[in-house]
Amino acid sequence: MKHDFTSHDLHLPELTMRGMLLGVLITVIFTASNVYLGLKVGLTFSSSIPAAIISMAILRLFKDSNVLENNMVQTQASAAGTLSAVIFVLPGLLMLGYWQGFPFWQTFMLCACGGCLGVLFTIPLRRAMVVNSDLPYPEGRAAAEILKVGSHSDEVDGKSSSGMRDIVNGGLIAGFISLCANGFRVLAAETSFWFAVGKGTTQFPMGFSMALLGAGYLIGIASGIAILIGMIIAWGGFVPYLTNILPMDGDSATKFAMSVWKSKVRFIGAGTIGIAAIWTLLTLTKPIVEGMRISVKNMNMSAEDRDTHRMDTDMTPKTVLGVFIAIILGLVVCFYSFVSAVPISAGLMWTLVVVGIIIALLIGFFVAAACGYMAGLIGTSASPISGIGILGIIISSLVVYGIATANDLFATQAGVQFATAMALFMTSVVVCIAAISNDNLQDLKTGQLVGATPWRQQVALLIGSVVGAVAIAPVLNLLYQAYGFTGAMPRAEMDAAQALSAPQATLMTTIAQGIFSSSLDWTYILIGVGVGIVAIIVNLILKSTTATLSLPPLAIGMGIYLPPTLEMPLVMGSVISYFVGRYLVQQARQRSGELADLDVEQSNRRGVLFASGLIVGESLIGVIIAVIIVLSVTSGGSEAPLSLVGPEFESTAEWLGLAAFVAVAIYMIRLVVTHKFDKAEALAMKEEQEK
């Protein structure tokens, strides 16, 4: 039986016990995989789409399963891919020597309370940033297409079978290429062409990620060009300039250029992201306030008076207030247990507890809006959570610095160590809020597209946050005892070369120590603020003088901050989408007349489904390879257990990777532009939209 999943009167299993149990299992597995990869290389994968695929495969065994139940499982499990971002800060407490391991209850409470706050803070943002916004939400759209096509895959109509075929083709292609690149190592995942600029150096980067090519196809040309401009500012401006004027300390030119980008230019990007995020929040103030007003009004109505559509109902005010109070109590216990371990006065102790919670709440709501916007702009996987973390550690450190100075905490080395640890602890809550809000709005977009009930999704995210928090401390302890972290080894006889680098945690710790020792160079952050102000002004001029042109300032900041090999496939995908779209419009006008818009939409849908498949394939293989690596290394094996070639194959692998990337891009273009218009399918699509 075919249901109208957007109907107000729909009564189907949605938030079920079996779905929640399946979500718990997927959450634990993906959290473990993400924590390992994040500590090793500083990157995590988005778990929404792999969770949706696994959920569909298992729940199809039950006759009464449906797309809404599948959506709840992926909503819950998606917390695993994002809450694990706390590892970008928390290991710094061991690097400081303040912690000797990860105490379960403190780590659990910190992650659970931060994650649940991320869910609550995005409730008032839903109308402004999901319902009444034209943000693309690439991964949210991709997950929705997969869920919709998967739910109808047992139908025999051409639309369903064709849609599933496009997703499967994209998934198989991306999965095979990812396996060859990240598993067998016969294809390179990225390459860079380095060249001299005067005495300095810069690069022309190329990344070959199929998932990011697919995400680029979905984000649109404005965000793609803005990211490209950010890359040009970083690698065509600041990097060659700074490598010309700064002394090189014996490194190769390429290593020196990368160290300059990491230690200086990325701070310019963080400054740009910070000021652009503040501006974005200011521009969203009116729709956010209006959305909150409508939400409160509707939620306070009696059941008889409420005419709100099922798909526009959030958690009730009583429930939100109850959860919020529970979170605040949890944070009080969490901060108190952390601060009370130090011999300080009761007055100072409670000052730090209260201020820590207030700062976490204030910065948390700001980053919830900023991260939700960034996720809507370019997707969860590419959203720079660590950039928000940098802003969080700076603000937290400055607040703690003021309190510590007033109370003479810096008189002893132990006091300095405690102040630094306190700043990292506060920032960990902020990063949890940022991570979940980054993911939650993406999930709400998926839900909007498939017909989900928002309040049920919000409950699923709360469950996912708590379950993910349970898994994080044991996994962190296991990995710490097995490998140690750079600068923090659990046993003296361990091999430092095998230590997990935890790059973001190292950076956060360095920033905090720089603030407390008054040695942090603010120059580059302030330059970034200047760049962001210029970007905001340019965007305002474009919007006021043209009908369609814009350059999102946040995307420019991300272009400066993110690794360029991650950005290039995003840019390529957006450019392909733009030119293919223009070609389709010309073609449709000639062959379809009055139905030209439907013709374009029908062709574009093939591109969206194939791009979604690319994201699916690489995500699934990423999970599988992560599990294989963890099993290999924990049993004393290689970190590249599937590798078929040695280092001497690197150059060949780069050319093969480039060839594979170009071939897939050409295939995607041909797939979309050679699509034959199906009038009956187009009219059926129009009828579905009108419903």
C-alpha positions, 0 to 999 in steps of 0.5 A: 500500500502506498502512503502519503507520508506528508499527510497530517492524519498519517498513523504509522509506526515512527519512533518504535522500540525496535528502531531505538534498539537498532539505533543504539547498536549502530550508534555504539559501533559508529562512535567507536569508529569515529573516535579512532579516526578522529584521533588518528587523522583529525577527521570523522565521517558523517554516519547519517547515510550509512545508518539509513542504509543499514536501517533499511536493510534490517527493517525491511525484514519487518512487513510493517516498517516504513520510511518514517521509522527508517528516518528515526533510526538514522536520526538517532544514529547520526549522533555518533558521527558528530558527538565524537567531535568532542575528541577534538578537545578532551584529549588535551586534558591528558596532554596537560597531565591534568587527567591520567585517563578519561573518568567515565562519569565526568566524560559521559555527563559532559558529552550527554549534557552538551549533546542534548543542549545541541538538540534543544538549541536547534528546536527554535532554529528549525522554522527559520533554517529548515522550513523557511530557508533555501539552504541546500542541506546536501547530506539531508537531501541525499539521506531523504532521497535514499530513504524515499527511493528505498521505501518504494523499491518494492514497487514496479513503477519506472520511477522507483526502479530508475531512482534506486538504480541511480543511487546504487550505481553511484554507491557502487562506483564511489565505494569501489574507488574509495576501497581502491584509494583508502583500502588498497592504496592503488588510487590516491585520495588526493594530490597537490602540485607544488610550485615556487612563488618568489622565495615562497611556495604554494600549491594547486590542490586536487582531492578525489573524494567521490562523496565531496564531489556529490556534496558539491553537486548538491550545494549550489554554485554560490557556496562553491565559488565562495569556497574557491575564493577562500582557497585563493585567498589562503593559497594564492595570497597568504601562504605564498606571502608568508612563506616569502617573508618568514624564515624557513627552519630546515624543512622542505618547502612543501612542509614549511608551506603546510606548517605556515597554513596550519599555524597561521593561515588557519587562524585567519580562517577561524577569524573569518568564520567567527565574524561571519558566524556572528553576522549570520546569527544577526541576520537570522535574528528576526526569523529565529525570534518569529519561529520561536514565537510561533512555536511557543504559541502553537505548543501552548494551545490545547489539543482542540485548538491546535491546528498545527500540521503534524510535520510542524510540531516540536517538543512541548514547552514542558518537555523542553523545560524539563530536559533543560533543567535536567541538563543544567543539573547534570552540568552543575554536577559535572563542573562541580566534580571537575573543580572540587578536585582542586584545593581552592576556596568554595567561593572561587569553586562555585564562581567557576562552576556557574561561569563555566555553565553560563559561558557554555550556554551562551557560546552554545546557542551562538555556535548552534546557529552558526554550525546549523547554517554551515551544515545547511550550506555545505554539509555536515562532513565538511563543516569546520567544527574544529574552527568553532572549537578554536573560537570556543577555546579562545573565549573560554580561556579569556574568561578563565584568565580573568577569573584566575588573575583576579584570584591569584591562581597563576601564582603556582604552576598547578594553578596555571595547569588547572586554569588551562584544564578548566578552559578545555573542559568548558570548550568540550561542552561547546564542541558537543553542542556545536557537533549535535546542532551541526547534525540535527538541522540536517536530520530535520531537513531529511525529516521534512522531505520524507514527512517525519514528525519533528518532535519525534526526531528531536526525541531520537536525537536526545536518545542518540546523544545519551547513547553516544556519550556512554560509548565515548569514555570507554573507547577513549580509554581503550585507545589511550591505553593501546597507543597513547597520545602525542605528548601523553603516553600511559606507560614509559616503555611505549613507542611514541611513533605509534601514538595517536596524534589527536591534531585538533586537541593538540592545537586547542591545548596550545592555544589555551596555553598561549593565552595563559602565558600571554604568548598567543599571536592575535594578529592572524585572527584579527586579519581574519576578522578583517577579511570576514568584514570585507566578505560581508560587505561584498555579499551585501553589495551583490545581493542589493545590486543583482537578483541572483549573485551572492557569496556567503561569508561563512563559506569564504571563511571555510575556504580559508580554513579547511584543507584544500584537497577537501574543498576542490571536489566540492567546488568541482561538483558545484561548478558541474551542477551549475553548467549542467543546469544551464544546459538542461534549461536550454534543452528543456525549452526546445523539447518540452515547451510548457513542461520545461520546468518539470523536464529540468527537475526530472533530469536534475533528480537523476543527478541528485540521486547519483550524487547521493549514491556517491555520498552513500558509497564512500560513507559505507566503505569508510565505516568498513575500512575504519572497523578493519583498521581498528581490528588490525591495529588492536591486534598488533597489525598494520595501520593499512591492512588492505594495502596492495602497494608500497610507497614507490607506487605513490606517483602512479596512484596520483595519476590513476586517482585523477583519471578516476575522478575525471571519469566519474565527473564525465559519467555524472554529466552524461547521465544527467544531460542524456536523460530522456523526458518522461511526460507521465513521470513529470506530471506524476511528480507535479501532482505529488508536489501539489499534494 
